[in-house]
Each structure stands twice: as C-alpha cells, then as structure tokens.
Amino acid sequence: MTDRQELARAAELFRTLGSESRLELLVLLAAEALSVSKLVELSGMNQPLVSQHLRTLRDVGLVSVEAQGRERVYRLQDQHVAHVVADALTHAGEACPDEGVSP
C-alpha cells in the first residue's frame, strides 16, 4: 500500500512535470548533461527562464548541478524520470479516438 508521503511526493513530481518547458529541459538532459548556455541554445528559451526552471527541477531532486569552470552543468538525478517523461510523450503521441471532436 502506498503511504501518504509517497502520494505527496508523486503529486509534487507531477506538478513539476506539468510545464512544457520543464519537460523539454528534462528531455534534453535525458540525452546528456548540459550547461545552462547549451540548454538555452537548444531550447530557444531565454537564460533567466531556463535558470528558473532548472532551479525548480533541482528543488524537487530531478536534476543535479556541478560547476565546471565558469559554467554550471546539469544532469538528470534519476533515470526513472526520463522513463516517466518518455512514456508520457509516447502516450501523448498516440492517436486519441475523440481527437478533434469538440464536446
């Protein structure tokens, strides 16, 4: 049986994953560890926004950061998250039978 603390942590994880921008950063980091400047380049987001999302991801333990000279390099802390994101993207890409039908 799942306890309340696990449910609360899972809910926090899903709230964090509820942002398209954060999902994009996680997809990029699933492939390799990247600097903030590289994440800005690849995502097309501005640097303050990338940094804000990375701080959120770090606060919930999804990414870790390491200083390498003048740059900070981020990596996924837990590969389970990469699987959750990949599964969600696969699910989203599947055709919905009601797609395009207004309620």
Backbone bond lengths (Angstrom), bond angles and torsions (degrees), N, CA, C in turn:
res aa  C-N    CA-C-N  psi(-1)  N-CA   C-N-CA  omega(-1)  CA-C   N-CA-C  phi
1 M - - - 1.458 - - 1.524 109.48 -
2 T 1.296 116.27 139.19 1.457 122.36 179.63 1.520 109.13 -81.54
3 D 1.335 115.94 133.07 1.462 117.69 179.96 1.535 110.69 -90.63
4 R 1.306 116.62 169.69 1.465 123.02 -175.43 1.525 112.43 -60.96
5 Q 1.328 117.36 -37.69 1.467 120.15 180.00 1.529 110.94 -64.46
6 E 1.328 116.82 -41.68 1.467 119.99 177.50 1.522 110.76 -64.15
7 L 1.328 117.09 -41.13 1.457 120.54 177.66 1.525 110.85 -62.52
8 A 1.311 116.94 -41.78 1.466 120.94 179.34 1.524 110.96 -64.35
9 R 1.326 117.68 -42.12 1.468 121.22 178.54 1.531 110.65 -65.93
10 A 1.318 117.03 -40.58 1.464 120.22 178.56 1.530 110.29 -65.22
11 A 1.320 117.26 -40.84 1.466 120.60 178.40 1.526 110.41 -62.93
12 E 1.325 117.85 -40.96 1.461 121.87 177.42 1.528 110.41 -63.63
13 L 1.312 117.08 -39.75 1.463 121.39 176.84 1.525 110.19 -59.87
14 F 1.328 117.38 -47.72 1.467 120.27 -178.73 1.529 111.69 -67.77
15 R 1.331 118.40 -34.06 1.470 119.88 174.81 1.524 109.83 -62.56
16 T 1.322 116.45 -42.33 1.461 121.03 -179.84 1.524 110.65 -65.90
17 L 1.317 117.04 -39.88 1.462 121.61 -179.86 1.526 112.47 -75.48
18 G 1.325 117.46 -3.85 1.449 121.94 -177.50 1.521 114.66 -76.36
19 S 1.310 117.42 5.01 1.459 121.89 179.43 1.524 109.99 -108.87
20 E 1.332 116.86 126.13 1.468 120.29 177.87 1.523 111.12 -58.52
21 S 1.312 116.60 -38.91 1.466 120.25 -179.00 1.519 111.65 -64.67
22 R 1.329 117.01 -43.74 1.469 119.48 178.77 1.520 110.68 -67.10
23 L 1.342 116.99 -37.82 1.464 119.75 176.23 1.529 110.67 -60.50
24 E 1.322 116.33 -42.58 1.461 119.73 179.15 1.521 111.01 -61.62
25 L 1.320 117.51 -43.09 1.465 120.40 178.94 1.530 110.64 -63.35
26 L 1.320 117.25 -39.52 1.470 120.10 178.56 1.526 111.07 -65.96
27 V 1.321 117.47 -38.79 1.469 120.58 177.15 1.527 109.50 -61.61
28 L 1.310 117.09 -45.01 1.466 120.56 178.82 1.525 111.49 -62.78
29 L 1.328 116.35 -41.83 1.468 120.26 -178.91 1.524 112.57 -74.58
30 A 1.325 117.70 -19.23 1.462 120.06 176.93 1.522 110.51 -66.69
31 A 1.325 116.29 -28.64 1.464 120.87 -179.04 1.524 111.52 -79.62
32 E 1.350 116.74 -38.19 1.463 120.24 -178.02 1.519 110.03 -170.82
33 A 1.322 115.47 160.18 1.461 120.79 173.81 1.525 108.00 -70.28
34 L 1.337 115.93 138.93 1.457 120.21 -174.97 1.524 111.18 -138.90
35 S 1.323 114.76 150.70 1.458 121.00 175.13 1.529 109.44 -78.66
36 V 1.317 115.41 162.97 1.456 119.99 177.48 1.526 109.83 -59.34
37 S 1.328 117.49 -43.41 1.466 119.86 -178.57 1.532 111.56 -62.70
38 K 1.313 117.64 -37.61 1.471 120.84 177.98 1.531 110.21 -69.15
39 L 1.330 116.96 -39.19 1.467 120.04 177.07 1.531 111.02 -63.86
40 V 1.329 116.86 -38.38 1.467 120.79 175.94 1.521 109.51 -61.55
41 E 1.319 116.18 -46.98 1.466 121.11 -179.29 1.522 111.91 -61.51
42 L 1.319 117.06 -47.57 1.463 120.96 -175.44 1.530 113.26 -72.93
43 S 1.324 116.28 -34.35 1.467 119.66 -175.85 1.525 113.23 -87.71
44 G 1.331 117.02 -25.11 1.458 120.21 -175.66 1.518 113.48 79.59
45 M 1.328 116.97 1.75 1.462 120.80 176.19 1.526 108.58 -82.36
46 N 1.334 116.08 158.73 1.452 117.93 176.66 1.536 110.43 -78.42
47 Q 1.307 115.84 161.42 1.472 121.39 -173.93 1.535 113.21 -60.78
48 P 1.337 119.39 -44.35 1.469 117.70 178.91 1.529 112.96 -61.03
49 L 1.328 117.08 -37.73 1.465 120.31 179.63 1.530 110.86 -67.94
50 V 1.327 116.99 -44.12 1.466 120.45 177.28 1.524 109.64 -59.16
51 S 1.318 116.91 -46.18 1.466 120.72 -179.34 1.520 111.47 -61.92
52 Q 1.329 117.18 -39.74 1.463 120.95 178.57 1.531 110.61 -63.10
53 H 1.326 117.03 -46.08 1.464 120.30 179.72 1.524 110.98 -65.53
54 L 1.323 117.37 -39.62 1.468 120.28 178.51 1.524 110.92 -63.66
55 R 1.318 117.04 -37.81 1.468 120.52 177.94 1.532 109.88 -62.60
56 T 1.338 116.20 -43.26 1.468 120.17 177.76 1.521 110.44 -61.67
57 L 1.328 117.20 -46.04 1.466 121.54 179.71 1.521 111.28 -63.25
58 R 1.312 116.38 -37.13 1.464 120.14 178.45 1.521 111.20 -70.21
59 D 1.336 116.86 -39.80 1.466 121.42 -179.19 1.521 112.85 -59.95
60 V 1.332 116.98 -31.48 1.472 119.76 179.38 1.530 112.02 -97.11
61 G 1.333 116.33 5.42 1.459 120.48 173.87 1.517 115.52 82.24
62 L 1.333 117.88 18.85 1.460 119.59 -179.10 1.525 112.91 -86.33
63 V 1.329 116.75 -27.44 1.455 120.76 177.34 1.521 109.68 -131.02
64 S 1.313 114.64 157.68 1.464 120.92 173.28 1.511 107.62 -122.35
65 V 1.315 115.88 161.66 1.456 121.16 -177.12 1.521 109.14 -130.29
66 E 1.318 114.22 145.15 1.458 121.43 178.80 1.521 108.03 -137.82
67 A 1.322 116.14 133.43 1.463 120.11 176.62 1.520 108.87 -79.32
68 Q 1.325 115.63 129.79 1.465 122.14 175.25 1.525 106.61 -129.01
69 G 1.328 114.76 94.84 1.454 119.27 -174.56 1.513 109.18 66.87
70 R 1.319 116.34 -125.90 1.461 121.33 -179.49 1.527 112.28 -87.66
71 E 1.315 117.85 -8.10 1.458 120.91 -177.07 1.523 111.53 -103.41
72 R 1.309 113.72 156.28 1.459 121.31 173.70 1.522 106.63 -110.87
73 V 1.318 115.61 126.36 1.461 121.43 -177.45 1.520 108.27 -108.66
74 Y 1.331 114.58 129.89 1.466 121.58 -178.76 1.515 109.93 -106.31
75 R 1.331 114.40 147.05 1.468 121.13 176.21 1.522 108.48 -144.77
76 L 1.319 114.41 155.68 1.463 118.65 175.02 1.519 109.07 -63.60
77 Q 1.304 115.76 135.84 1.460 121.27 178.87 1.525 110.66 -83.24
78 D 1.327 115.52 -27.96 1.464 120.32 -172.08 1.526 108.81 -142.79
79 Q 1.306 117.70 118.06 1.469 121.19 -179.12 1.527 112.75 -67.73
80 H 1.332 117.67 -17.13 1.468 119.15 176.05 1.525 110.57 -58.78
81 V 1.316 116.15 -36.45 1.456 120.46 -179.61 1.522 110.67 -64.55
82 A 1.324 117.13 -38.43 1.467 120.59 177.38 1.523 109.87 -59.70
83 H 1.313 116.86 -38.70 1.468 120.55 178.76 1.528 111.47 -68.98
84 V 1.328 117.21 -40.69 1.467 121.00 178.42 1.523 109.59 -61.20
85 V 1.334 116.64 -46.24 1.467 121.31 -179.62 1.529 110.32 -64.45
86 A 1.321 116.93 -45.40 1.466 120.34 179.83 1.527 110.95 -61.52
87 D 1.326 117.22 -42.24 1.467 120.53 178.40 1.527 111.06 -64.40
88 A 1.340 117.11 -39.93 1.463 120.64 179.19 1.525 110.58 -64.59
89 L 1.336 116.51 -41.06 1.462 120.19 178.97 1.525 111.04 -66.70
90 T 1.318 117.50 -38.90 1.458 121.01 176.77 1.526 110.07 -62.75
91 H 1.318 115.25 -45.68 1.458 120.20 179.18 1.529 110.46 -61.31
92 A 1.333 117.60 -44.14 1.465 121.76 -179.24 1.522 111.46 -64.55
93 G 1.332 116.58 -29.93 1.453 120.59 -179.10 1.514 114.43 -80.51
94 E 1.309 116.58 -12.89 1.461 119.70 178.67 1.517 109.31 -74.39
95 A 1.308 116.25 143.43 1.465 120.72 -179.25 1.517 110.47 -67.07
96 C 1.319 115.53 131.04 1.464 121.06 174.99 1.524 108.06 -91.32
97 P 1.315 117.56 134.65 1.478 119.20 -178.88 1.521 112.49 -61.77
98 D 1.340 118.56 -28.99 1.460 122.11 -178.47 1.523 112.60 -98.34
99 E 1.337 117.33 9.46 1.451 120.38 -176.43 1.521 110.85 -59.93
100 G 1.320 114.76 132.60 1.456 119.74 179.43 1.514 114.55 85.25
101 V 1.316 117.90 -2.69 1.451 121.75 -179.86 1.516 108.26 -99.63
102 S 1.314 117.01 123.62 1.449 121.40 179.23 1.512 109.56 -81.01
103 P 1.343 116.74 143.33 1.483 119.28 177.47 1.491 112.61 -70.15
